Amino acid sequence: MGGLRVLRPVSPMVATGFYTRDTARNPMETVRPYGRESDDCKTLCALSPSRPALGDQMNLAPFGGRRALRAATVALGIASVLAVATACSSSSGTPAASSGGTTPLTLQTSWIPLVQFGGSYVAEKEGYYTNNGVDVTILPGGPDVDSMAAVESGQADIGMGNADTVAQANANGADLVIVAAGFQKNPLAILSTSDKPITTPADMEGKKIGVPTGDQAAQDAVVKANNLDASKIISVPVGFDVAPLVSGEVDGLWVFYSEQPIAYEAAAGKPGVTMLTADYGLDVYAQVYAVKRSTLEDATKKTAIEGFLKGEIEGWQNYVKDPTEAVELTVNDYAKDGGLTIEEQTKQAALQMDLLVTDETKANGLLWISDDGITKNLATLESLGITGADKSLFDTSLLTDIYQGKSSIG
């Protein structure tokens, strides 16, 4: 298999035998383990960043359940995925000016169309990309798409993922660089009930924690970072829906911060309690933008990437000011056949603000990568056993040039 060597082959059961879901119809639907009827929960937000499997479980690329499912599928059929990408986009070898004087670029997102990518949708719709000299094609991701492999193979110019997935791709032979970070905080969280809340890692002791495929390593990292006694935490293998928490089968559940909590509230009739693990040791940027290192070594290509980032930042600035347009574009355009609703996407958009906007971005701008953030990310990557990652994994020069010491552009 040519291109990026992302994964060792794994059992097809990982990709097709445990979970079923009609994402083409509604990504918010219940995802069930085969043979287990989730009658207690009829709604589920999309699977858990892009959420590509922390650590070395089956050698899946780091964080998260929905990412683990995607990664397993990629291991089984990445060639077909790239064939689809080829059909959807032009080669990204050397940027060539389009008839309108803009440079064509392809952005490979990390998951199916959701308001998670709302800033990008706004950037395209409002002309922020073209105003900055680039014509961007946004490709949807999904359980069978590896955005890092798409970039490494040349099928996309920019790929969205997590810092750990980029680092793991490099450990497996790629040479990718992170040029911006959308989610300043990793979205992995533990959801619990208001009756038995888990508000700090210490509260996990003595509890049954539902752990989807790929998230056990994340739990192990939290246990280690917070000096917990792992023997006092009962890990329960679960699927990606919230039914085990609704039914009381588990006391806590690993989720994606801006997704499953919405489903839980709809199913239980009251909100749950969410503990964002980024606040307790899982310091890994999410929804990062990665490009080939060789792209940044070519002046023309680097200029195009800078134009893309300017447009992207303007799109997210619009989103943060008022996510209404992003929500409407998601539901009515980019995911018009996905069965999404304005209500659910509005809730997700609001929750994402906690991931996008921090004191760091208020001071330096959205998508910012700080020296302190790099240090924390590298420390976490090392604790996860991802080898070879150093400061060269990040390039902050474009953001520095774009912001010029200010906290916004446009």
C-alpha positions in Angstrom: 0.0 0.0 0.0 1.5 3.3 -1.1 1.5 6.6 0.8 1.4 6.9 4.6 1.8 3.8 6.7 -0.8 4.7 9.3 -1.9 1.4 10.8 -1.3 -2.3 11.1 -4.2 -4.2 9.7 -6.7 -5.1 12.3 -9.7 -7.4 12.5 -12.6 -6.4 10.2 -14.8 -6.9 13.3 -13.3 -3.7 14.7 -14.6 -1.8 11.8 -17.8 -3.6 10.9 -18.7 -6.1 13.7 -19.1 -4.0 16.8 -21.0 -0.9 15.7 -23.6 0.1 13.2 -24.8 3.5 12.1 -26.5 5.1 9.2 -24.5 8.3 9.2 -25.8 9.2 5.8 -29.3 9.6 7.4 -28.5 11.2 10.7 -25.2 11.4 12.5 -27.0 12.2 15.7 -28.7 8.8 15.7 -28.1 6.0 18.2 -25.0 3.8 17.6 -25.5 0.4 19.0 -23.2 -2.6 19.6 -24.7 -5.4 17.5 -27.0 -7.5 19.5 -27.7 -4.9 22.1 -30.8 -2.9 21.8 -30.4 0.7 23.2 -34.1 1.3 23.9 -33.2 3.7 26.8 -31.6 6.1 24.4 -33.0 7.0 21.0 -30.7 9.9 20.2 -27.0 10.2 19.9 -24.7 12.9 18.8 -22.1 12.0 16.3 -19.4 9.6 17.2 -16.6 10.8 19.4 -12.7 14.0 17.0 -12.3 13.3 14.8 -12.0 11.6 17.7 -9.4 9.3 16.2 -7.5 6.0 19.9 -5.2 7.1 22.4 -2.1 5.0 22.9 -1.3 1.7 21.3 -4.5 -0.3 21.3 -4.3 -2.2 18.1 -1.9 0.6 17.1 -4.8 2.9 16.3 -3.9 6.5 15.9 -4.4 8.3 19.3 -7.6 9.8 21.0 -11.2 8.7 20.9 -13.9 6.3 20.0 -15.2 7.6 16.7 -11.6 8.1 15.6 -10.8 4.6 16.5 -13.6 3.3 14.4 -12.5 5.5 11.5 -8.8 4.4 11.9 -9.7 0.8 11.8 -11.7 1.2 8.6 -8.8 3.2 7.1 -6.5 0.3 7.9 -8.8 -2.0 5.9 -9.4 0.2 2.9 -7.4 3.4 2.6 -6.8 2.9 -1.0 -10.5 3.2 -1.8 -10.8 6.3 0.3 -8.0 8.0 -1.5 -9.6 7.0 -4.8 -12.7 8.8 -3.7 -10.7 11.8 -2.7 -9.0 11.8 -6.1 -12.3 12.0 -7.8 -13.4 14.9 -5.6 -10.4 17.1 -5.9 -7.5 18.0 -8.2 -4.0 17.0 -7.5 -2.3 19.2 -4.8 1.2 18.8 -6.1 1.8 22.4 -7.3 -0.8 25.1 -6.7 -1.9 26.6 -10.0 -3.8 29.9 -10.2 -7.4 29.4 -11.2 -9.1 31.5 -13.8 -10.1 33.9 -11.1 -6.6 34.4 -10.0 -6.9 32.3 -6.8 -4.9 29.2 -5.9 -6.9 26.0 -5.5 -6.5 24.1 -2.2 -8.3 21.1 -0.7 -9.2 20.9 3.0 -9.8 17.4 4.3 -12.0 17.6 7.4 -11.8 14.9 10.0 -15.4 13.9 10.3 -18.8 14.0 8.6 -20.4 17.5 8.1 -21.3 19.0 11.4 -21.2 22.5 12.9 -17.9 21.3 14.3 -16.5 22.7 11.0 -18.8 25.7 10.9 -16.1 28.2 10.7 -14.8 26.7 7.5 -18.3 26.7 6.0 -18.7 30.3 6.8 -15.3 31.1 5.3 -16.3 29.5 2.0 -19.8 31.0 1.9 -18.7 34.5 2.8 -15.8 34.6 0.4 -13.1 34.8 3.1 -11.0 32.3 1.3 -11.2 33.9 -2.1 -10.6 37.3 -0.6 -7.3 35.9 0.6 -6.3 34.4 -2.8 -7.3 30.8 -2.4 -10.2 28.7 -3.7 -10.8 26.0 -1.1 -12.6 22.7 -1.7 -13.9 21.3 1.6 -14.0 17.5 1.7 -16.1 15.7 4.3 -14.5 13.1 6.4 -16.1 10.0 8.0 -15.4 6.6 9.5 -13.5 5.6 6.4 -11.4 8.7 5.9 -7.9 9.4 7.3 -7.2 13.1 6.8 -3.5 12.7 7.6 -3.1 10.0 5.0 -4.9 12.2 2.5 -2.4 15.0 3.0 0.6 12.7 2.9 -0.6 11.1 -0.3 -1.2 14.5 -1.9 -5.0 14.1 -2.2 -5.4 17.1 0.2 -3.3 20.2 0.9 -4.6 20.6 4.5 -5.8 17.9 6.8 -7.7 18.4 10.1 -7.1 16.1 13.0 -5.6 16.1 16.5 -2.0 16.8 17.5 -1.6 13.2 18.6 -2.8 11.8 15.3 -0.4 14.0 13.4 2.4 13.0 15.7 1.5 9.3 15.3 1.4 9.7 11.5 4.9 11.2 11.6 6.1 8.3 13.8 4.8 6.0 11.1 6.8 7.7 8.3 5.0 10.9 7.4 6.5 14.4 7.6 3.6 16.7 8.6 3.5 20.0 10.4 0.7 21.6 12.5 0.2 25.2 11.5 -2.9 26.1 13.6 -5.1 24.6 16.3 -8.8 25.1 16.2 -9.7 23.4 19.5 -7.4 24.6 22.2 -8.8 22.0 24.5 -9.1 18.3 23.6 -12.9 17.4 23.5 -12.6 14.1 25.3 -14.7 14.2 28.5 -16.4 12.1 31.1 -20.2 12.4 31.3 -22.0 11.5 34.5 -25.4 12.0 36.1 -26.4 14.8 38.4 -27.2 12.2 41.0 -23.7 10.7 41.0 -21.5 13.5 39.5 -17.9 13.1 38.4 -16.5 16.5 38.6 -12.8 15.7 39.1 -10.7 12.6 38.2 -10.7 11.6 41.9 -14.5 11.0 41.6 -13.8 8.2 39.2 -12.6 6.0 42.0 -15.3 3.6 43.1 -17.3 4.2 39.9 -18.1 2.2 36.8 -16.8 4.0 33.8 -18.1 3.2 30.3 -15.1 3.1 27.9 -15.7 2.9 24.2 -13.3 1.2 21.9 -10.0 3.2 21.8 -10.6 5.3 24.9 -9.1 3.0 27.6 -5.6 4.5 26.9 -7.1 7.9 27.5 -8.5 6.8 30.8 -5.1 5.3 31.7 -3.4 8.6 31.0 -5.9 10.5 33.2 -5.3 8.0 36.0 -1.6 8.4 35.7 -1.6 12.2 35.4 -3.8 12.5 38.5 -2.2 9.8 40.7 -5.4 7.7 40.9 -5.7 4.1 41.9 -6.7 2.2 38.7 -7.8 -0.8 40.7 -10.6 1.3 42.2 -12.0 2.2 38.8 -14.2 -0.4 37.0 -13.9 0.0 33.2 -17.0 -1.3 31.3 -16.7 -1.8 27.6 -19.5 0.1 25.8 -20.5 1.4 22.4 -20.7 5.0 21.5 -24.3 5.8 22.7 -25.4 7.2 26.0 -27.8 4.3 26.8 -25.5 2.7 29.5 -25.4 6.0 31.4 -29.2 6.6 31.1 -30.0 3.0 32.3 -27.5 3.2 35.2 -25.3 0.4 33.8 -22.3 2.8 34.3 -21.7 5.9 36.5 -19.6 7.7 33.9 -19.1 7.6 30.2 -16.3 8.8 27.9 -17.8 11.2 25.4 -17.0 14.0 23.0 -17.6 17.2 24.9 -19.9 18.9 22.4 -21.9 15.9 21.2 -23.1 13.1 23.5 -24.0 15.4 26.4 -26.7 16.8 24.2 -28.0 13.3 23.5 -28.0 12.4 27.1 -30.1 15.4 28.1 -32.6 14.5 25.4 -32.8 10.9 26.6 -32.7 11.5 30.3 -34.8 14.6 30.4 -32.2 16.5 32.4 -28.6 17.6 31.8 -25.7 15.5 32.9 -22.4 16.6 34.4 -19.4 16.8 32.1 -15.7 16.8 33.1 -13.4 17.9 30.4 -10.3 15.8 30.6 -8.2 18.5 29.0 -8.4 20.3 32.3 -6.8 17.2 34.0 -3.7 16.3 32.0 -4.8 15.4 28.5 -3.2 18.5 27.0 -3.4 17.8 23.3 -4.7 20.3 20.7 -7.7 19.1 18.7 -9.0 20.0 15.3 -5.5 21.1 14.2 -4.5 22.0 10.6 -1.7 19.9 9.2 0.3 20.2 6.0 3.3 18.6 4.5 6.6 20.1 5.7 7.6 20.3 2.1 4.7 22.6 1.5 6.1 25.2 3.9 9.5 24.9 2.2 8.0 26.1 -1.0 7.4 29.9 -1.0 4.4 29.8 -3.3 2.7 27.0 -1.5 3.4 28.6 1.9 1.8 31.8 0.7 -1.3 29.9 -0.3 -1.5 28.2 3.1 -1.2 31.6 4.8 -4.1 32.8 2.6 -6.1 29.8 3.7 -5.5 30.4 7.3 -6.5 34.0 7.0 -9.8 33.0 5.5 -10.2 30.2 8.1 -9.6 32.6 11.0 -12.1 35.1 9.6 -14.7 32.3 9.3 -14.2 31.3 12.9 -14.2 34.9 14.1 -17.6 35.1 12.5 -18.7 31.9 14.2 -17.6 33.0 17.6 -19.4 36.4 17.2 -22.6 34.6 16.3 -22.8 30.9 15.3 -26.2 31.2 13.7 -24.9 31.4 10.1 -22.6 28.4 10.7 -25.5 26.4 12.1 -27.8 27.2 9.2 -25.1 26.4 6.6 -24.4 23.1 8.3 -28.0 22.0 8.5 -29.3 23.4 5.2 -26.3 23.1 2.9 -23.2 21.1 3.9 -25.2 18.4 5.7 -28.5 19.0 4.0 -29.2 15.2 3.6 -27.8 14.4 7.1 -31.0 14.7 9.1 -29.6 17.3 11.4 -31.7 19.9 13.2 -31.1 23.6 13.9 -31.7 22.9 17.6 -29.1 20.2 18.1 -26.5 22.0 16.0 -27.1 25.2 17.9 -26.4 23.4 21.1 -23.3 21.8 19.7 -22.1 25.2 18.5 -22.5 26.7 21.9 -20.6 23.9 23.6 -17.7 24.2 21.1 -17.1 27.7 22.3 -15.4 26.2 25.4 -13.0 24.4 23.1 -12.3 27.3 20.7 -12.1 30.3 23.0 -9.6 30.4 25.9 -7.6 33.1 27.6 -4.9 32.3 25.1 -7.0 32.9 22.1 -8.5 36.1 23.6 -5.0 37.5 23.9 -3.5 36.1 20.7 -6.3 35.1 18.3 -8.3 32.1 17.3 -6.4 28.9 16.1 -3.4 30.1 18.1 -0.5 27.8 19.0 1.5 29.0 22.1 4.9 28.1 23.3 3.3 26.8 26.5 0.8 24.8 24.5 3.5 23.2 22.5 5.4 22.3 25.7 2.2 20.7 27.2 1.3 18.9 24.0 4.8 17.4 23.7 4.8 16.2 27.3 1.4 14.5 26.8 2.5 12.9 23.6 5.6 11.5 25.3 3.4 10.1 28.1 1.3 8.4 25.4 4.4 6.7 24.0 4.3 8.5 20.7 8.0 8.7 19.7 9.9 11.3 17.8 7.7 14.3 18.5 9.5 17.6 19.2 8.9 21.3 18.6 9.3 20.8 14.9 5.9 19.2 14.9 4.5 22.8 15.1 5.2 25.8 12.9 3.8 29.1 14.3 5.3 31.4 11.8 2.2 31.7 9.7 0.0 32.6 12.7 2.6 35.1 13.8 2.7 36.8 10.4 -1.1 36.8 10.2 -1.9 38.4 13.5 1.1 40.8 13.8 0.7 41.0 17.5 -3.0 41.6 17.4 -5.8 39.3 18.6 -8.0 39.4 15.5 -7.8 40.1 11.8 -10.1 41.6 9.1 
